[in-house]
Amino acid sequence: MRSFRGHACRVQGVGPLTSAGPAGNGASRWLTPYVVAVDVCALAAIAAGVAFDRGDDSIVLVLVAALAALAGARPVRFPRFKTELTATHPFVLLAVANLGPLEAMIVGLVGLTGVLIRPGRKLSVLRTAFNLGSVVLAAAVAAWAYVATGGQVGGSLWTSFAPLATATGAYFLVNTGLVTLAITFQQRTPFLVVWRESFQWTAVSYFTGLTLAAAMLGALTAWGPWALAMGIPPCSLLLAFYRAHREAIQEHERRVLEVEALNADLERKVEVRTRELASALEGIEGANRMLSDANRALTEASKAKSAFLANVSHELRTPLNSVIGFSELLTDPGFGDLSPRQREFLSDIRDSGEHLLALINDILDLSKIEAGKLDVNREPIEIAELVRESASMLRPQAAKKGLTLEIEADVSGRADVDPRLVRQVLVNLLSNAVKFTPENGRVDLAASFEGDDLVLTVGDTGIGIPEPDQEKIFLEFYQVDGSYARKYEGTGLGLALVRRMMTLHNGTVSVSSRPGEGSRFVCVFPSCRVGGHAAAQASASGPVPVPAGELVADGASSTPFGGTVLVVEDNAVNRKLARNVLRSRGYRVLEADTGEEGIEIARRERPQLILMDLQLPGLDGMEATRRLKADPRTSGIPVVALSAHAHGVDEERARAAGCAGYIAKPIRLSRFPQQVRTFLEGAA
């Protein structure tokens, strides 16, 4: 039986079940009328039971009531559901089938008495009234359901079982429904939520009680009233089931509480960790701001460095242009005869200027490589021509020492490389070979294809390099220790640049050397050959020994060319140099020292070629070139950029502005006239 504590459900509530609930609690206003209504229905049921009473065996009634009181004396409490469960319902169902409605109500009340008068219990009038009324009403409904479905009071088990099952269902629904409604009024909780959570699971115990009631009914019929005592052990088992279920529920609740405690602890830790992460994030954001500021400062410093290098390049190359150019110009036979001593002094001036220019170039190239601003601009080039051109640049130094340059251009065809970087590699290696080779020695330059790889080799009969130093010589500013390190000039950057430039080509450079026997440097440019291997073999040439004194550049010829050239240059000394070189080759030279003046002269005179300095006051050379190309009167005149800046980006910007070519200062007497002639012929 279930009361709002039990199986004739008895109220345990959150306090006494009274009408004087908390202030403002709307549930308590409905609870008292509900209890009164239940008790009124119970009284009506009792009256109907008295009218139906048949006056059956009182001994059986006493025994059944006593067993019900005994079963109800030890209820199992479920604090979570605010109910107590007893095992009195099998005896109520037995009374329904064997004794009648009134007796069933009496048995229910007696079973409830065992709960109500237990020592230590505080009785509440409203709760007691509800429990008594609900038990009577549930027993009455079960009895009338039994009779209504054809059950006969005192009938046999076989004819009574089906109606008794119906009575059990009615007893379960009414008993649990009445208590659920009372809890709903008291706690303002939805009816179905309370019923599913608190009472749905007890359906099994009700129909287990049905089985026990049927067994006792059969025993009563077969063996007499005293056989009812056999119902006590099964009722004990039913109570044990309740206790086991209660313990399972309590264990579940304990685990739920543990999980909730763990969740609360986890939430606390998450909150703490979140605060820590927020604090760390603020620190990271601060560090990011510092890094961002540092990056901006580095970017600004890099821009300042680039501007500084550009200015250094311009400011140093501009006077060097005059020093080297005029020293070469004075040695030209067209400017008069010089004594041997004068020629020696001019040669020293020119060599010193060339040396200073080489140092400037090396430092600027290294800075560009380290800044990642030296790009590889590959294009198909004729290797044999590049080799000869590179060797011709070392002609004066080699001739001065009486060295022989032997070129083995065993290659014909083109390679996809950056010609400027390859030329710089060869010049650096040849310069070192000339520098460290004694007089009357030999320097070898070889070029060949091995498969698709281009292999360039520079050898000499110089002083050689000790084996421990053969890897160190490729480090920046490193110079081999020894007497020759003090004897020979240099910054120690030439070979470092060679390795860096080879790395930009994904190539390698290696050295083999023995002191006193010379050195041999091998540069390999991988997978760069353009065209077939057979074509390269068909036109390959053998070794061509050429004494250094016979390596003469095409531009050194004194043959007059002719034509009108406009030189736009703000530096008067540089204009004078260009004027004298060009006039010595038969050109008519026009001069302007600003971009605006150059545009005006070009429109008026229509020269065949314009040499435009990029760095001009006011209107710079880039903008002047754009205006010339935008004017139909001057758009067909080729413009060649002149600049002392060392950055390759200047050449790209000049070509983008419309320049047909680019000549880097200082201008060389051996090449400048031929360069001008090439641009004129291209324009023609």
RAHU-V451469 format. One record per residue. SS is DSSP state (hx for helix, st for strand, lp for the rest). PSI is psi in radians with two decimals (* if undefined). BURIAL is I if it has 24 or more other ideal C-beta (glycine too) atoms within 12 Angstrom, else O. Layout:
ss->SS psi->PSI burial->BURIAL
ss->SS psi->PSI burial->BURIAL
This chain:
ss->lp psi->2.55 burial->I
ss->st psi->2.21 burial->I
ss->st psi->3.13 burial->I
ss->lp psi->0.78 burial->I
ss->lp psi->1.36 burial->I
ss->st psi->3.12 burial->I
ss->st psi->1.20 burial->I
ss->st psi->1.09 burial->I
ss->st psi->2.15 burial->I
ss->lp psi->2.50 burial->I
ss->lp psi->2.24 burial->I
ss->lp psi->-0.39 burial->I
ss->lp psi->3.05 burial->I
ss->lp psi->0.22 burial->O
ss->lp psi->-3.13 burial->O
ss->lp psi->2.42 burial->I
ss->lp psi->1.58 burial->I
ss->lp psi->2.93 burial->I
ss->lp psi->-0.25 burial->I
ss->lp psi->1.25 burial->O
ss->lp psi->-3.04 burial->I
ss->lp psi->2.67 burial->O
ss->lp psi->2.31 burial->O
ss->lp psi->0.02 burial->O
ss->lp psi->1.89 burial->O
ss->hx psi->-0.37 burial->O
ss->hx psi->-0.70 burial->I
ss->hx psi->-0.43 burial->I
ss->hx psi->-0.53 burial->O
ss->hx psi->-0.30 burial->O
ss->hx psi->-0.80 burial->I
ss->hx psi->-0.83 burial->I
ss->hx psi->-0.61 burial->O
ss->hx psi->-0.76 burial->I
ss->hx psi->-0.72 burial->I
ss->hx psi->-0.74 burial->O
ss->hx psi->-0.70 burial->O
ss->hx psi->-0.75 burial->I
ss->hx psi->-0.65 burial->I
ss->hx psi->-0.77 burial->O
ss->hx psi->-0.64 burial->I
ss->hx psi->-0.73 burial->I
ss->hx psi->-0.70 burial->O
ss->hx psi->-0.67 burial->O
ss->hx psi->-0.68 burial->I
ss->hx psi->-0.75 burial->I
ss->hx psi->-0.75 burial->O
ss->hx psi->-0.63 burial->I
ss->hx psi->-0.64 burial->I
ss->hx psi->-0.69 burial->O
ss->hx psi->-0.53 burial->O
ss->hx psi->-0.18 burial->I
ss->lp psi->2.37 burial->O
ss->lp psi->-0.12 burial->O
ss->lp psi->0.79 burial->O
ss->lp psi->-3.03 burial->I
ss->lp psi->2.06 burial->O
ss->hx psi->-0.46 burial->O
ss->hx psi->-0.77 burial->O
ss->hx psi->-0.70 burial->I
ss->hx psi->-0.78 burial->I
ss->hx psi->-0.77 burial->O
ss->hx psi->-0.78 burial->I
ss->hx psi->-0.73 burial->I
ss->hx psi->-0.72 burial->I
ss->hx psi->-0.75 burial->I
ss->hx psi->-0.65 burial->I
ss->hx psi->-0.72 burial->I
ss->hx psi->-0.69 burial->I
ss->hx psi->-0.72 burial->I
ss->hx psi->-0.52 burial->I
ss->hx psi->-0.10 burial->I
ss->lp psi->-0.36 burial->I
ss->lp psi->1.30 burial->I
ss->lp psi->2.76 burial->I
ss->st psi->2.08 burial->I
ss->st psi->2.48 burial->I
ss->st psi->1.54 burial->I
ss->lp psi->-0.62 burial->O
ss->lp psi->-0.67 burial->O
ss->lp psi->-0.11 burial->I
ss->lp psi->0.71 burial->I
ss->st psi->2.91 burial->I
ss->st psi->2.40 burial->I
ss->st psi->2.37 burial->I
ss->lp psi->3.08 burial->I
ss->lp psi->0.65 burial->I
ss->lp psi->-0.32 burial->I
ss->hx psi->-0.53 burial->I
ss->hx psi->-0.60 burial->I
ss->hx psi->-0.59 burial->I
ss->hx psi->-0.77 burial->I
ss->hx psi->-0.62 burial->I
ss->hx psi->-0.71 burial->I
ss->hx psi->-0.66 burial->I
ss->hx psi->-0.76 burial->I
ss->hx psi->-0.53 burial->I
ss->hx psi->-0.48 burial->I
ss->lp psi->-0.65 burial->I
ss->lp psi->3.04 burial->I
ss->hx psi->-0.82 burial->I
ss->hx psi->-0.76 burial->I
ss->hx psi->-0.63 burial->I
ss->hx psi->-0.70 burial->I
ss->hx psi->-0.66 burial->I
ss->hx psi->-0.78 burial->I
ss->hx psi->-0.72 burial->I
ss->hx psi->-0.75 burial->I
ss->hx psi->-0.71 burial->I
ss->hx psi->-0.74 burial->I
ss->hx psi->-0.62 burial->I
ss->hx psi->-0.53 burial->I
ss->hx psi->-0.59 burial->I
ss->hx psi->-0.48 burial->I
ss->hx psi->-0.76 burial->I
ss->hx psi->-0.60 burial->I
ss->lp psi->0.26 burial->O
ss->lp psi->2.42 burial->O
ss->lp psi->2.47 burial->O
ss->lp psi->-0.13 burial->O
ss->lp psi->2.35 burial->O
ss->lp psi->2.12 burial->O
ss->lp psi->2.43 burial->O
ss->lp psi->2.28 burial->I
ss->hx psi->-0.87 burial->O
ss->hx psi->-0.75 burial->I
ss->hx psi->-0.74 burial->I
ss->hx psi->-0.72 burial->I
ss->hx psi->-0.73 burial->I
ss->hx psi->-0.78 burial->I
ss->hx psi->-0.74 burial->I
ss->hx psi->-0.81 burial->I
ss->hx psi->-0.71 burial->I
ss->hx psi->-0.61 burial->I
ss->hx psi->-0.78 burial->I
ss->hx psi->-0.78 burial->I
ss->hx psi->-0.69 burial->I
ss->hx psi->-0.72 burial->I
ss->hx psi->-0.68 burial->I
ss->hx psi->-0.79 burial->I
ss->hx psi->-0.71 burial->I
ss->hx psi->-0.73 burial->I
ss->hx psi->-0.78 burial->I
ss->hx psi->-0.53 burial->I
ss->hx psi->-0.63 burial->I
ss->hx psi->-0.83 burial->I
ss->hx psi->-0.70 burial->I
ss->hx psi->-0.48 burial->O
ss->lp psi->0.31 burial->I
ss->lp psi->0.15 burial->O
ss->lp psi->2.46 burial->I
ss->lp psi->2.19 burial->O
ss->lp psi->2.16 burial->I
ss->lp psi->0.13 burial->I
ss->lp psi->3.10 burial->I
ss->lp psi->2.85 burial->O
ss->hx psi->-0.69 burial->I
ss->hx psi->-0.61 burial->O
ss->hx psi->-0.27 burial->O
ss->hx psi->-0.21 burial->I
ss->hx psi->-0.79 burial->I
ss->hx psi->-0.84 burial->O
ss->hx psi->-0.58 burial->I
ss->hx psi->-0.60 burial->I
ss->hx psi->-0.68 burial->I
ss->hx psi->-0.74 burial->I
ss->hx psi->-0.65 burial->I
ss->hx psi->-0.78 burial->I
ss->hx psi->-0.74 burial->I
ss->hx psi->-0.73 burial->I
ss->hx psi->-0.73 burial->I
ss->hx psi->-0.82 burial->I
ss->hx psi->-0.77 burial->I
ss->hx psi->-0.81 burial->I
ss->hx psi->-0.93 burial->I
ss->hx psi->-0.58 burial->I
ss->hx psi->-0.75 burial->I
ss->hx psi->-0.78 burial->I
ss->hx psi->-0.70 burial->I
ss->hx psi->-0.71 burial->I
ss->hx psi->-0.65 burial->I
ss->hx psi->-0.75 burial->I
ss->hx psi->-0.65 burial->I
ss->hx psi->-0.79 burial->I
ss->hx psi->-0.70 burial->I
ss->hx psi->-0.69 burial->I
ss->hx psi->-0.07 burial->I
ss->lp psi->0.79 burial->O
ss->lp psi->2.48 burial->O
ss->lp psi->2.44 burial->O
ss->hx psi->-0.90 burial->O
ss->hx psi->-0.59 burial->O
ss->hx psi->-0.80 burial->O
ss->hx psi->-0.76 burial->I
ss->hx psi->-0.79 burial->I
ss->hx psi->-0.69 burial->O
ss->hx psi->-0.65 burial->I
ss->hx psi->-0.56 burial->I
ss->lp psi->-0.30 burial->I
ss->hx psi->-0.69 burial->O
ss->hx psi->-0.31 burial->I
ss->hx psi->-0.08 burial->I
ss->hx psi->-0.63 burial->O
ss->hx psi->-0.75 burial->O
ss->hx psi->-0.61 burial->I
ss->hx psi->-0.83 burial->I
ss->hx psi->-0.33 burial->I
ss->hx psi->-0.69 burial->I
ss->hx psi->-0.60 burial->I
ss->hx psi->-0.78 burial->I
ss->hx psi->-0.75 burial->I
ss->hx psi->-0.69 burial->I
ss->hx psi->-0.71 burial->I
ss->hx psi->-0.68 burial->I
ss->hx psi->-0.76 burial->I
ss->hx psi->-0.59 burial->I
ss->hx psi->-0.73 burial->I
ss->hx psi->-0.73 burial->I
ss->hx psi->-0.67 burial->I
ss->hx psi->-0.71 burial->I
ss->hx psi->-0.66 burial->I
ss->hx psi->-0.70 burial->O
ss->hx psi->-0.10 burial->O
ss->lp psi->3.08 burial->O
ss->hx psi->-0.63 burial->I
ss->hx psi->-0.21 burial->O
ss->hx psi->-0.19 burial->O
ss->hx psi->-0.39 burial->I
ss->hx psi->-0.38 burial->O
ss->hx psi->-0.15 burial->I
ss->hx psi->-0.23 burial->I
ss->hx psi->-0.86 burial->I
ss->hx psi->-0.80 burial->O
ss->hx psi->-0.63 burial->I
ss->hx psi->-0.62 burial->I
ss->hx psi->-0.69 burial->O
ss->hx psi->-0.65 burial->O
ss->hx psi->-0.72 burial->I
ss->hx psi->-0.65 burial->I
ss->hx psi->-0.65 burial->O
ss->hx psi->-0.75 burial->I
ss->hx psi->-0.78 burial->I
ss->hx psi->-0.73 burial->O
ss->hx psi->-0.71 burial->O
ss->hx psi->-0.70 burial->O
ss->hx psi->-0.75 burial->I
ss->hx psi->-0.66 burial->O
ss->hx psi->-0.71 burial->O
ss->hx psi->-0.76 burial->I
ss->hx psi->-0.68 burial->O
ss->hx psi->-0.71 burial->O
ss->hx psi->-0.77 burial->O
ss->hx psi->-0.67 burial->O
ss->hx psi->-0.76 burial->O
ss->hx psi->-0.66 burial->O
ss->hx psi->-0.75 burial->O
ss->hx psi->-0.70 burial->O
ss->hx psi->-0.77 burial->O
ss->hx psi->-0.73 burial->O
ss->hx psi->-0.71 burial->O
ss->hx psi->-0.73 burial->O
ss->hx psi->-0.72 burial->O
ss->hx psi->-0.73 burial->O
ss->hx psi->-0.73 burial->O
ss->hx psi->-0.69 burial->O
ss->hx psi->-0.73 burial->O
ss->hx psi->-0.69 burial->O
ss->hx psi->-0.78 burial->O
ss->hx psi->-0.69 burial->O
ss->hx psi->-0.71 burial->O
ss->hx psi->-0.77 burial->O
ss->hx psi->-0.79 burial->O
ss->hx psi->-0.64 burial->O
ss->hx psi->-0.73 burial->O
ss->hx psi->-0.71 burial->O
ss->hx psi->-0.77 burial->O
ss->hx psi->-0.68 burial->O
ss->hx psi->-0.73 burial->O
ss->hx psi->-0.75 burial->O
ss->hx psi->-0.66 burial->O
ss->hx psi->-0.69 burial->O
ss->hx psi->-0.70 burial->O
ss->hx psi->-0.71 burial->O
ss->hx psi->-0.72 burial->O
ss->hx psi->-0.69 burial->O
ss->hx psi->-0.75 burial->O
ss->hx psi->-0.67 burial->O
ss->hx psi->-0.70 burial->O
ss->hx psi->-0.71 burial->O
ss->hx psi->-0.74 burial->O
ss->hx psi->-0.69 burial->O
ss->hx psi->-0.74 burial->O
ss->hx psi->-0.72 burial->O
ss->hx psi->-0.69 burial->O
ss->hx psi->-0.73 burial->O
ss->hx psi->-0.70 burial->O
ss->hx psi->-0.70 burial->O
ss->hx psi->-0.69 burial->O
ss->hx psi->-0.78 burial->O
ss->hx psi->-0.70 burial->O
ss->hx psi->-0.67 burial->O
ss->hx psi->-0.73 burial->O
ss->hx psi->-0.73 burial->O
ss->hx psi->-0.66 burial->O
ss->hx psi->-0.76 burial->O
ss->hx psi->-0.75 burial->I
ss->hx psi->-0.69 burial->O
ss->hx psi->-0.78 burial->O
ss->hx psi->-0.68 burial->I
ss->hx psi->-0.76 burial->I
ss->hx psi->-0.73 burial->O
ss->hx psi->-0.77 burial->I
ss->hx psi->-0.82 burial->I
ss->hx psi->-0.81 burial->I
ss->hx psi->-0.56 burial->O
ss->hx psi->-0.68 burial->I
ss->hx psi->-0.52 burial->I
ss->hx psi->-0.90 burial->I
ss->hx psi->-0.57 burial->O
ss->hx psi->-0.58 burial->I
ss->hx psi->-0.74 burial->I
ss->hx psi->-0.75 burial->I
ss->hx psi->-0.90 burial->I
ss->hx psi->-0.75 burial->I
ss->hx psi->-0.84 burial->I
ss->hx psi->-0.58 burial->I
ss->hx psi->-0.67 burial->I
ss->hx psi->-0.69 burial->I
ss->hx psi->-0.66 burial->I
ss->hx psi->-0.50 burial->I
ss->hx psi->-0.13 burial->I
ss->lp psi->2.32 burial->I
ss->hx psi->-0.43 burial->O
ss->hx psi->-0.22 burial->O
ss->hx psi->0.34 burial->O
ss->lp psi->2.87 burial->O
ss->lp psi->2.58 burial->O
ss->lp psi->2.62 burial->O
ss->lp psi->2.75 burial->O
ss->hx psi->-0.67 burial->O
ss->hx psi->-0.71 burial->O
ss->hx psi->-0.75 burial->O
ss->hx psi->-0.66 burial->O
ss->hx psi->-0.78 burial->O
ss->hx psi->-0.76 burial->O
ss->hx psi->-0.65 burial->I
ss->hx psi->-0.68 burial->I
ss->hx psi->-0.71 burial->O
ss->hx psi->-0.83 burial->I
ss->hx psi->-0.78 burial->I
ss->hx psi->-0.69 burial->I
ss->hx psi->-0.71 burial->O
ss->hx psi->-0.75 burial->I
ss->hx psi->-0.70 burial->I
ss->hx psi->-0.79 burial->I
ss->hx psi->-0.70 burial->I
ss->hx psi->-0.70 burial->I
ss->hx psi->-0.72 burial->I
ss->hx psi->-0.76 burial->I
ss->hx psi->-0.79 burial->I
ss->hx psi->-0.76 burial->I
ss->hx psi->-0.80 burial->I
ss->hx psi->-0.76 burial->I
ss->hx psi->-0.71 burial->I
ss->hx psi->-0.74 burial->I
ss->hx psi->-0.73 burial->I
ss->hx psi->-0.65 burial->I
ss->hx psi->-0.68 burial->I
ss->hx psi->-0.80 burial->I
ss->hx psi->-0.56 burial->O
ss->lp psi->-0.03 burial->O
ss->lp psi->0.42 burial->O
ss->lp psi->0.08 burial->I
ss->lp psi->1.81 burial->I
ss->lp psi->2.71 burial->O
ss->lp psi->1.99 burial->I
ss->lp psi->1.60 burial->O
ss->lp psi->2.52 burial->O
ss->st psi->2.62 burial->O
ss->st psi->2.19 burial->O
ss->st psi->2.72 burial->I
ss->st psi->2.05 burial->I
ss->hx psi->-0.73 burial->I
ss->hx psi->-0.74 burial->I
ss->hx psi->-0.72 burial->I
ss->hx psi->-0.68 burial->I
ss->hx psi->-0.81 burial->I
ss->hx psi->-0.72 burial->I
ss->hx psi->-0.75 burial->I
ss->hx psi->-0.70 burial->I
ss->hx psi->-0.62 burial->I
ss->hx psi->-0.45 burial->I
ss->hx psi->-0.39 burial->I
ss->lp psi->0.10 burial->I
ss->hx psi->-0.87 burial->I
ss->hx psi->-0.76 burial->I
ss->hx psi->-0.74 burial->I
ss->hx psi->-0.71 burial->I
ss->hx psi->-0.64 burial->I
ss->hx psi->-0.57 burial->O
ss->lp psi->0.04 burial->I
ss->lp psi->0.51 burial->O
ss->lp psi->2.67 burial->I
ss->st psi->2.21 burial->I
ss->st psi->2.09 burial->I
ss->st psi->2.04 burial->I
ss->st psi->2.15 burial->I
ss->st psi->1.51 burial->I
ss->st psi->1.22 burial->I
ss->st psi->0.97 burial->I
ss->lp psi->2.45 burial->I
ss->lp psi->2.36 burial->I
ss->lp psi->-3.05 burial->I
ss->st psi->2.77 burial->I
ss->st psi->2.51 burial->I
ss->st psi->1.53 burial->I
ss->st psi->3.04 burial->I
ss->lp psi->1.92 burial->I
ss->hx psi->-0.61 burial->I
ss->hx psi->-0.76 burial->I
ss->hx psi->-0.70 burial->I
ss->hx psi->-0.73 burial->I
ss->hx psi->-0.72 burial->I
ss->hx psi->-0.67 burial->I
ss->hx psi->-0.85 burial->I
ss->hx psi->-0.75 burial->I
ss->hx psi->-0.75 burial->I
ss->hx psi->-0.77 burial->I
ss->hx psi->-0.76 burial->I
ss->hx psi->-0.66 burial->I
ss->hx psi->-0.75 burial->I
ss->hx psi->-0.73 burial->I
ss->hx psi->-0.76 burial->I
ss->hx psi->-0.70 burial->I
ss->hx psi->-0.74 burial->I
ss->lp psi->0.19 burial->I
ss->lp psi->2.22 burial->I
ss->lp psi->2.89 burial->O
ss->lp psi->2.57 burial->O
ss->lp psi->0.35 burial->O
ss->lp psi->-2.88 burial->I
ss->st psi->2.47 burial->I
ss->st psi->2.27 burial->I
ss->st psi->2.43 burial->I
ss->st psi->2.12 burial->I
ss->st psi->2.55 burial->I
ss->st psi->2.36 burial->I
ss->st psi->2.83 burial->I
ss->st psi->2.32 burial->I
ss->st psi->1.72 burial->O
ss->lp psi->-2.17 burial->O
ss->lp psi->0.05 burial->O
ss->st psi->2.41 burial->I
ss->st psi->2.24 burial->I
ss->st psi->2.11 burial->I
ss->st psi->2.31 burial->I
ss->st psi->2.30 burial->I
ss->st psi->2.08 burial->I
ss->st psi->2.79 burial->I
ss->st psi->2.98 burial->I
ss->lp psi->0.66 burial->I
ss->lp psi->-2.74 burial->I
ss->lp psi->-0.28 burial->I
ss->lp psi->3.00 burial->I
ss->lp psi->2.24 burial->I
ss->lp psi->2.56 burial->O
ss->hx psi->-0.72 burial->O
ss->hx psi->-0.38 burial->O
ss->hx psi->-0.02 burial->I
ss->lp psi->-0.38 burial->I
ss->lp psi->-0.55 burial->O
ss->hx psi->-0.43 burial->O
ss->hx psi->-0.25 burial->I
ss->hx psi->0.05 burial->I
ss->lp psi->2.61 burial->O
ss->lp psi->2.35 burial->I
ss->lp psi->0.17 burial->O
ss->lp psi->2.37 burial->O
ss->lp psi->2.47 burial->I
ss->lp psi->2.35 burial->I
ss->lp psi->2.66 burial->O
ss->lp psi->3.03 burial->O
ss->hx psi->-0.58 burial->O
ss->hx psi->-0.37 burial->O
ss->hx psi->-0.52 burial->O
ss->hx psi->-0.40 burial->O
ss->hx psi->-0.64 burial->O
ss->lp psi->2.44 burial->O
ss->lp psi->2.87 burial->O
ss->lp psi->2.82 burial->I
ss->lp psi->-0.20 burial->I
ss->lp psi->0.37 burial->I
ss->lp psi->-0.34 burial->I
ss->hx psi->-0.90 burial->I
ss->hx psi->-0.56 burial->I
ss->hx psi->-0.73 burial->I
ss->hx psi->-0.63 burial->I
ss->hx psi->-0.82 burial->I
ss->hx psi->-0.73 burial->I
ss->hx psi->-0.75 burial->I
ss->hx psi->-0.59 burial->I
ss->hx psi->-0.66 burial->I
ss->hx psi->-0.68 burial->O
ss->hx psi->-0.49 burial->I
ss->lp psi->0.11 burial->I
ss->lp psi->0.46 burial->O
ss->lp psi->-3.03 burial->I
ss->st psi->2.72 burial->O
ss->st psi->2.37 burial->I
ss->st psi->2.83 burial->I
ss->st psi->2.50 burial->I
ss->st psi->2.32 burial->O
ss->st psi->2.67 burial->I
ss->st psi->2.34 burial->O
ss->lp psi->2.30 burial->O
ss->lp psi->-0.14 burial->O
ss->lp psi->-0.01 burial->O
ss->st psi->-3.12 burial->I
ss->st psi->2.79 burial->I
ss->st psi->2.04 burial->I
ss->st psi->2.32 burial->I
ss->st psi->2.14 burial->I
ss->st psi->2.25 burial->I
ss->st psi->2.09 burial->I
ss->st psi->1.88 burial->I
ss->lp psi->2.51 burial->O
ss->lp psi->0.97 burial->O
ss->lp psi->-0.03 burial->I
ss->st psi->2.41 burial->I
ss->st psi->2.16 burial->I
ss->lp psi->3.11 burial->O
ss->lp psi->2.75 burial->O
ss->hx psi->-0.59 burial->O
ss->hx psi->-0.68 burial->O
ss->hx psi->-0.61 burial->O
ss->hx psi->-0.68 burial->I
ss->hx psi->-0.58 burial->O
ss->hx psi->-0.58 burial->O
ss->lp psi->0.32 burial->O
ss->lp psi->2.49 burial->O
ss->lp psi->2.74 burial->O
ss->lp psi->-3.06 burial->O
ss->lp psi->2.37 burial->O
ss->st psi->1.59 burial->I
ss->st psi->2.24 burial->O
ss->st psi->2.04 burial->I
ss->st psi->2.52 burial->O
ss->hx psi->-0.61 burial->I
ss->hx psi->-0.22 burial->O
ss->hx psi->-0.01 burial->O
ss->lp psi->1.65 burial->I
ss->lp psi->2.26 burial->O
ss->lp psi->2.61 burial->I
ss->hx psi->-0.62 burial->O
ss->hx psi->-0.15 burial->I
ss->hx psi->-0.15 burial->I
ss->lp psi->2.53 burial->O
ss->lp psi->0.16 burial->O
ss->lp psi->2.23 burial->O
ss->lp psi->2.56 burial->O
ss->lp psi->-0.93 burial->I
ss->lp psi->2.79 burial->O
ss->lp psi->2.85 burial->I
ss->st psi->2.23 burial->I
ss->st psi->2.25 burial->I
ss->st psi->2.12 burial->I
ss->st psi->2.01 burial->I
ss->st psi->1.80 burial->I
ss->lp psi->2.25 burial->I
ss->lp psi->-0.34 burial->I
ss->lp psi->2.08 burial->I
ss->hx psi->-0.64 burial->O
ss->hx psi->-0.74 burial->O
ss->hx psi->-0.64 burial->I
ss->hx psi->-0.73 burial->I
ss->hx psi->-0.75 burial->O
ss->hx psi->-0.88 burial->I
ss->hx psi->-0.71 burial->I
ss->hx psi->-0.85 burial->I
ss->hx psi->-0.71 burial->I
ss->hx psi->-0.82 burial->I
ss->hx psi->-0.72 burial->I
ss->hx psi->-0.56 burial->I
ss->hx psi->-0.31 burial->I
ss->lp psi->0.19 burial->I
ss->lp psi->0.20 burial->O
ss->lp psi->2.60 burial->I
ss->st psi->2.21 burial->O
ss->st psi->2.22 burial->I
ss->st psi->2.60 burial->I
ss->st psi->2.52 burial->I
ss->st psi->2.52 burial->I
ss->lp psi->0.07 burial->I
ss->lp psi->2.82 burial->I
ss->hx psi->-0.70 burial->I
ss->hx psi->-0.76 burial->O
ss->hx psi->-0.68 burial->I
ss->hx psi->-0.72 burial->I
ss->hx psi->-0.76 burial->I
ss->hx psi->-0.78 burial->O
ss->hx psi->-0.69 burial->I
ss->hx psi->-0.72 burial->I
ss->hx psi->-0.61 burial->O
ss->hx psi->-0.77 burial->O
ss->hx psi->-0.38 burial->I
ss->lp psi->1.11 burial->O
ss->lp psi->2.82 burial->I
ss->lp psi->-0.38 burial->I
ss->st psi->2.52 burial->I
ss->st psi->2.17 burial->I
ss->st psi->1.96 burial->I
ss->st psi->2.03 burial->I
ss->st psi->2.36 burial->I
ss->lp psi->-0.59 burial->I
ss->lp psi->1.67 burial->I
ss->lp psi->2.61 burial->I
ss->lp psi->2.49 burial->O
ss->lp psi->-1.98 burial->O
ss->lp psi->1.93 burial->I
ss->lp psi->3.02 burial->I
ss->hx psi->-0.57 burial->I
ss->hx psi->-0.88 burial->I
ss->hx psi->-0.66 burial->I
ss->hx psi->-0.71 burial->I
ss->hx psi->-0.73 burial->I
ss->hx psi->-0.73 burial->I
ss->hx psi->-0.66 burial->I
ss->hx psi->-0.72 burial->I
ss->hx psi->-0.40 burial->I
ss->hx psi->-0.25 burial->O
ss->lp psi->2.13 burial->O
ss->lp psi->-0.48 burial->O
ss->lp psi->-0.45 burial->O
ss->lp psi->0.00 burial->I
ss->lp psi->-0.43 burial->O
ss->lp psi->-0.09 burial->O
ss->lp psi->2.15 burial->I
ss->st psi->2.39 burial->I
ss->st psi->2.21 burial->I
ss->st psi->2.23 burial->I
ss->st psi->2.41 burial->I
ss->st psi->2.25 burial->I
ss->st psi->2.52 burial->I
ss->lp psi->0.01 burial->I
ss->lp psi->2.53 burial->I
ss->lp psi->-0.09 burial->I
ss->lp psi->2.30 burial->I
ss->hx psi->-0.35 burial->I
ss->hx psi->-0.46 burial->I
ss->hx psi->-0.70 burial->I
ss->hx psi->-0.73 burial->I
ss->hx psi->-0.76 burial->O
ss->hx psi->-0.67 burial->I
ss->hx psi->-0.77 burial->I
ss->hx psi->-0.63 burial->O
ss->hx psi->-0.54 burial->O
ss->hx psi->-0.26 burial->I
ss->lp psi->0.07 burial->I
ss->lp psi->2.47 burial->I
ss->lp psi->-0.34 burial->I
ss->st psi->-3.04 burial->I
ss->st psi->2.24 burial->I
ss->st psi->2.11 burial->I
ss->st psi->2.41 burial->I
ss->lp psi->2.66 burial->I
ss->lp psi->2.53 burial->I
ss->lp psi->2.50 burial->I
ss->lp psi->2.31 burial->I
ss->lp psi->-0.54 burial->I
ss->lp psi->-0.34 burial->I
ss->lp psi->-0.51 burial->I
ss->hx psi->-0.86 burial->I
ss->hx psi->-0.70 burial->I
ss->hx psi->-0.62 burial->I
ss->hx psi->-0.76 burial->I
ss->hx psi->-0.75 burial->I
ss->hx psi->-0.68 burial->I
ss->hx psi->-0.76 burial->O
ss->hx psi->-0.64 burial->I
ss->hx psi->-0.76 burial->I
ss->hx psi->-0.63 burial->O
ss->hx psi->-0.62 burial->O
ss->hx psi->-0.60 burial->O
ss->lp psi->* burial->O
